[in-house]
Amino acid sequence: MIDKKNQRLAWAITGSGHYLRESIEILNTLENVDIFLSSAGAEIIQQYGFQQALNAAGHRVYQDKTASSVPVGMFYKGKYHSLVIAPATSNTIAKMAYGFSDSLVTNLYAQAGKTRVPSIVFACDTAPELESEAPRDNMVKVYPRKIDLENIAKLKSFEMTSVVEDMDSLSSCIQQHLQLLKNTD
């Protein structure tokens, strides 16, 4: 039997600096969160100097260190009410859009879907031209490819998946979901 009162939010971070600072700021306003870092996510947090900010809220952190992605089993035990993937690289989006589950984050997404746990995905490459933060507070122009935009459109059609394109939408979608959970208690 699933104990809904003790369910947590699973939050996965991939290897993108695009709105990483802002994603961590939102993450650190939430309670009962487990953080999952892809290998690249762990690297990028170090490169951008955000480790201290990530640790600030004292959430549990799991890193992509096992071939079988052992932590995903917690979805089958009903441990999570939802999954947030923010920020999500174009690589992760492509893998999720085509059903690959060969890393911790893509495996989390697949298992969330298989256990009917809703996912909220902040996709990085959502417009033909973007400004993105690079390490050491530098801004760079990014021009997502047609395939990147097509993969996001494909992912938007998936059941149990909300794809958001900016920080306000991410925060709002999380808050709406948390409010729905409160109303079902």
C-alpha positions as a printed Julia matrix, in Angstrom:
185×3 Matrix{Float64}:
  0.0    0.0     0.0
  1.31   3.45   -0.96
  1.67   6.0     1.83
  0.68   9.19   -0.03
  1.43  11.45    2.95
  5.11  10.52    2.86
  5.59  10.75   -0.89
  8.36  13.01   -2.12
  9.2   15.03   -5.2
 11.96  13.6    -7.41
 14.01  16.31   -9.17
 16.54  15.38  -11.85
 19.26  17.7   -13.13
 21.05  17.07  -16.43
 24.22  18.64  -17.84
 22.88  22.02  -18.91
 23.73  25.41  -17.49
 20.64  26.94  -19.15
 18.64  28.3   -16.21
 20.47  25.95  -13.85
 20.89  28.7   -11.23
 17.16  29.5   -11.39
 16.19  25.81  -11.3
 18.22  25.33   -8.12
 16.61  28.43   -6.61
 13.13  26.96   -7.22
 14.28  23.55   -5.98
 15.55  25.06   -2.75
 12.12  26.56   -1.95
 10.57  23.07   -1.87
 10.37  20.46    0.87
 10.59  16.67    0.7
 12.72  16.52   -2.45
 15.19  13.93   -3.62
 17.69  15.2    -6.21
 19.01  12.98   -8.99
 22.1   14.11  -10.89
 23.13  12.74  -14.24
 26.89  12.34  -14.63
 26.97  15.52  -16.7
 24.66  17.24  -14.18
 27.15  16.59  -11.38
 29.96  17.98  -13.56
 28.1   21.1   -14.63
 27.12  21.98  -11.06
 30.82  21.95  -10.19
 31.8   23.94  -13.31
 29.24  26.64  -12.58
 30.12  26.77   -8.88
 26.6   25.81   -7.74
 27.41  22.92   -5.37
 26.92  25.06   -2.27
 23.6   26.38   -3.59
 22.47  22.83   -4.36
 23.39  21.66   -0.86
 21.69  24.64    0.84
 18.29  23.01    1.37
 19.73  19.71    2.62
 17.87  17.49    0.15
 19.02  13.91   -0.47
 21.2   13.67   -3.58
 21.62  10.6    -5.79
 24.24  10.49   -8.55
 24.38   8.42  -11.73
 26.92   5.86  -10.54
 25.26   2.52  -11.27
 24.66   0.9   -14.66
 21.2   -0.29  -13.59
 20.09   3.05  -12.09
 19.17   1.44   -8.77
 17.35   4.52   -7.35
 14.56   4.25   -9.94
 13.14   1.32   -8.0
 11.74   3.84   -5.53
  9.07   4.72   -8.11
  7.72   1.16   -7.85
  7.51   1.53   -4.08
  5.32   4.65   -4.45
  7.96   6.91   -2.93
  7.34   9.82   -5.37
  4.28  11.83   -6.29
  5.97  13.53   -9.25
  9.19  13.97  -11.2
 10.74  17.28  -12.27
 13.56  17.29  -14.82
 15.09  20.75  -14.86
 17.08  21.72  -16.72
 16.81  19.04  -19.42
 19.42  19.0   -22.19
 18.56  18.37  -25.83
 20.32  15.0   -25.45
 18.04  13.98  -22.58
 14.95  15.29  -24.41
 15.86  13.28  -27.52
 16.37  10.11  -25.51
 13.08  10.55  -23.64
 11.19  11.38  -26.86
 12.35   8.12  -28.43
 11.98   5.9   -25.37
 15.62   5.45  -24.42
 16.29   4.82  -20.75
 20.05   4.41  -20.64
 20.99   6.87  -17.91
 19.72   7.72  -14.45
 17.56  10.62  -15.67
 16.08   8.88  -18.72
 15.45   5.81  -16.61
 13.68   7.95  -13.99
 11.47   9.41  -16.7
 10.63   5.98  -18.13
  9.83   4.52  -14.72
  7.76   7.55  -13.73
  5.67   7.01  -16.85
  5.35   3.28  -16.21
  4.14   3.93  -12.65
  1.83   6.8   -13.7
  3.8    9.41  -11.82
  3.47  12.78  -13.59
  6.6   14.44  -14.97
  7.35  18.14  -15.41
 10.18  18.81  -17.86
 11.95  22.15  -18.33
 13.4   21.79  -21.82
 16.39  24.01  -22.58
 16.14  24.28  -26.37
 12.63  25.63  -26.9
 13.1   28.46  -29.4
 15.14  29.02  -32.56
 17.42  31.44  -30.69
 18.22  31.64  -26.97
 20.62  33.28  -24.55
 22.07  30.86  -22.05
 24.38  31.19  -19.07
 27.82  29.68  -19.5
 30.3   29.09  -16.66
 31.64  32.14  -14.83
 28.56  34.28  -15.46
 29.05  34.53  -19.24
 26.03  34.62  -21.55
 26.13  32.88  -24.92
 23.79  32.71  -27.92
 22.39  29.25  -28.62
 20.6   28.21  -31.81
 18.74  24.92  -31.26
 18.54  22.68  -34.28
 15.3   21.76  -36.01
 15.57  18.22  -34.57
 15.85  19.65  -31.02
 12.61  21.6   -31.48
 10.9   18.56  -33.05
 11.9   16.36  -30.1
 10.38  18.85  -27.66
  7.15  18.9   -29.69
  7.12  15.08  -29.62
  7.67  14.98  -25.85
  4.81  17.45  -25.31
  2.43  14.83  -26.71
  3.37  12.21  -24.07
  0.88  11.28  -21.4
  1.67  12.25  -17.81
  4.23  14.81  -19.1
  4.13  18.6   -18.89
  6.86  20.38  -20.85
  7.5   23.95  -19.7
  9.62  26.56  -21.45
 10.48  29.14  -18.79
 11.05  29.49  -15.07
  7.66  31.06  -14.32
  5.93  28.13  -16.03
  8.14  25.64  -14.19
  7.39  27.18  -10.81
  3.68  27.52  -11.6
  3.36  23.95  -12.85
  5.07  22.58   -9.73
  2.88  24.69   -7.44
 -0.3   23.64   -9.28
  0.71  20.01   -8.95
  1.5   20.35   -5.24
 -1.85  22.09   -4.71
 -3.67  19.22   -6.44
 -1.9   16.79   -4.12
 -3.03  18.78   -1.06
 -6.62  18.82   -2.32
 -6.67  15.03   -2.66
 -5.63  14.42    0.97
